[in-house]
């Protein structure tokens, strides 16, 4: 068969027209033949990540705005007049009552009170406490460090002990897995105040290892005082994180990529860390973020039990005394912490699994 020499016309593209390498239309998308294609893919990927971040931040701001509306206007559903509460049951003259109402801005329409309240928050002014007769921000700053330290220590216990228990249960099938699972189920059913009583009875009264009252002075002394409260606060959450870790890792252990990594001769720790735990972190991180953010709400009972002067104890006292300014401030702090922590978790997850941001457009 005779070969036919076809000469390209001046107007028709030659074999190398698609690029220096002559890779053609189909092969030049990823190679040097089409230098702009990979750049477009990178820009498209960067735009997807940017949209993902902007959506999360927009959701954060919208949630905080709706929460501020709910927190502020819920005050009008509570029975009782704040101005009369200031007088401690005395029968005031109309002039005195009007002066107190004007001083605290209670004579203005609700929407104007909300605008003033929100504007004050943005400038760091939370108003004045009806009970303590001082700025709400000063009252919170005196109590907030103790609660934040308690929650931070509890978060460390939840993350470390929960992950450790879940990993051990997942990698040790048989008796070890069943024993840990039963222990986690029992621990998850214990209310925080019951755990607090048990921990105090064992480690404080009988063994004398830890104090049962106060928050201590200095860093290490404070850690020592807060160890039992943090364990009591986090015992239920430790069990929950451990169960999620175990379930997520068991799901990854049967995946094909883990079998391939094992067949390639990789060591067991390498397979677990790089191919199992990393891919299992998504659900674990989500659950841990939600639980840790909720610790601020659960801290009130623990603070009462261990005599800690935190915002949880302050919230209970302020509700009982109808101190609306303090109650609103604490609730907004808790809601803000909850929403911010969950947003941070959502933003960190794409760093672990980029498919989350890439698939955000179709979700």
GIPE-V823046 format. One record per backbone hydrogen bond with DSSP energy under -0.5 kcal/mol. CO is the residue of the C=O (numbers start at 1). NH is the residue of the N-H. If there is no record, write none. Layout:
co=CO nh=NH
co=CO nh=NH
//
This chain:
co=3 nh=5
co=4 nh=6
co=5 nh=7
co=6 nh=8
co=9 nh=12
co=14 nh=17
co=16 nh=19
co=19 nh=22
co=23 nh=27
co=24 nh=28
co=27 nh=30
co=27 nh=31
co=28 nh=34
co=31 nh=34
co=34 nh=37
co=34 nh=38
co=35 nh=39
co=36 nh=40
co=37 nh=41
co=38 nh=42
co=39 nh=43
co=40 nh=44
co=41 nh=45
co=42 nh=46
co=43 nh=47
co=44 nh=48
co=45 nh=49
co=46 nh=50
co=47 nh=51
co=48 nh=52
co=49 nh=53
co=50 nh=54
co=51 nh=55
co=52 nh=56
co=53 nh=57
co=54 nh=58
co=55 nh=59
co=56 nh=60
co=57 nh=61
co=58 nh=62
co=59 nh=63
co=60 nh=64
co=61 nh=65
co=62 nh=66
co=63 nh=67
co=64 nh=68
co=65 nh=69
co=66 nh=70
co=67 nh=71
co=68 nh=72
co=69 nh=73
co=70 nh=74
co=72 nh=75
co=73 nh=76
co=74 nh=77
co=75 nh=78
co=80 nh=82
co=81 nh=85
co=82 nh=86
co=83 nh=87
co=84 nh=87
co=84 nh=89
co=85 nh=88
co=87 nh=90
co=90 nh=92
co=93 nh=97
co=94 nh=98
co=95 nh=99
co=96 nh=100
co=97 nh=101
co=98 nh=102
co=99 nh=103
co=100 nh=104
co=101 nh=106
co=101 nh=107
co=102 nh=105
co=105 nh=108
co=109 nh=113
co=110 nh=114
co=111 nh=115
co=112 nh=116
co=113 nh=117
co=114 nh=118
co=115 nh=119
co=116 nh=120
co=117 nh=121
co=118 nh=122
co=119 nh=123
co=120 nh=123
co=120 nh=125
co=121 nh=124
co=124 nh=126
co=127 nh=136
co=129 nh=133
co=134 nh=129
co=135 nh=139
co=136 nh=140
co=137 nh=141
co=138 nh=142
co=139 nh=143
co=140 nh=143
co=140 nh=144
co=141 nh=145
co=143 nh=147
co=144 nh=148
co=145 nh=149
co=146 nh=150
co=147 nh=151
co=148 nh=152
co=149 nh=153
co=150 nh=154
co=151 nh=155
co=152 nh=156
co=153 nh=157
co=154 nh=158
co=155 nh=159
co=156 nh=160
co=157 nh=161
co=157 nh=162
co=158 nh=162
co=159 nh=163
co=160 nh=164
co=161 nh=165
co=162 nh=166
co=163 nh=167
co=164 nh=168
co=165 nh=169
co=166 nh=170
co=167 nh=171
co=168 nh=172
co=171 nh=173
co=172 nh=177
co=174 nh=178
co=175 nh=179
co=176 nh=180
co=177 nh=181
co=178 nh=182
co=179 nh=183
co=180 nh=184
co=181 nh=185
co=182 nh=186
co=183 nh=187
co=184 nh=188
co=185 nh=189
co=186 nh=189
co=187 nh=190
co=189 nh=191
co=191 nh=195
co=192 nh=196
co=193 nh=197
co=194 nh=198
co=195 nh=199
co=196 nh=200
co=197 nh=201
co=198 nh=202
co=199 nh=203
co=199 nh=204
co=200 nh=204
co=200 nh=205
co=201 nh=206
co=202 nh=207
co=203 nh=209
co=203 nh=210
co=218 nh=222
co=219 nh=223
co=220 nh=224
co=221 nh=225
co=222 nh=226
co=223 nh=227
co=224 nh=227
co=225 nh=229
co=226 nh=230
co=227 nh=231
co=228 nh=232
co=229 nh=233
co=230 nh=234
co=231 nh=235
co=234 nh=238
co=235 nh=239
co=236 nh=240
co=237 nh=241
co=238 nh=242
co=239 nh=243
co=240 nh=244
co=241 nh=245
co=242 nh=246
co=243 nh=247
co=244 nh=248
co=245 nh=249
co=246 nh=250
co=247 nh=251
co=248 nh=252
co=249 nh=253
co=250 nh=254
co=252 nh=255
co=255 nh=259
co=256 nh=260
co=257 nh=261
co=258 nh=262
co=259 nh=263
co=260 nh=264
co=261 nh=266
co=262 nh=265
co=267 nh=271
co=268 nh=272
co=269 nh=273
co=270 nh=274
co=270 nh=275
co=271 nh=275
co=271 nh=276
co=272 nh=276
co=272 nh=277
co=273 nh=278
co=276 nh=280
co=277 nh=281
co=278 nh=281
co=280 nh=284
co=281 nh=285
co=282 nh=286
co=283 nh=287
co=284 nh=288
co=285 nh=289
co=286 nh=290
co=287 nh=291
co=288 nh=292
co=289 nh=293
co=290 nh=294
co=292 nh=295
co=293 nh=296
co=294 nh=297
co=294 nh=298
co=295 nh=299
co=297 nh=300
co=298 nh=301
co=298 nh=302
co=299 nh=303
co=300 nh=304
co=301 nh=305
co=302 nh=306
co=303 nh=307
co=303 nh=308
co=306 nh=214
co=308 nh=310
co=310 nh=314
co=311 nh=315
co=312 nh=316
co=313 nh=317
co=314 nh=318
co=315 nh=319
co=316 nh=320
co=317 nh=321
co=318 nh=323
co=319 nh=322
co=322 nh=324
co=323 nh=327
co=324 nh=328
co=325 nh=329
co=326 nh=330
co=327 nh=331
co=328 nh=332
co=329 nh=333
co=330 nh=334
co=331 nh=335
co=332 nh=336
co=333 nh=337
co=334 nh=338
co=335 nh=339
co=336 nh=340
co=337 nh=341
co=338 nh=342
co=339 nh=343
co=340 nh=344
co=341 nh=345
co=342 nh=346
co=343 nh=347
co=344 nh=348
co=345 nh=349
co=346 nh=350
co=348 nh=351
co=348 nh=352
co=349 nh=352
co=349 nh=353
co=353 nh=356
co=354 nh=358
co=355 nh=359
co=357 nh=360
co=359 nh=362
co=359 nh=363
//
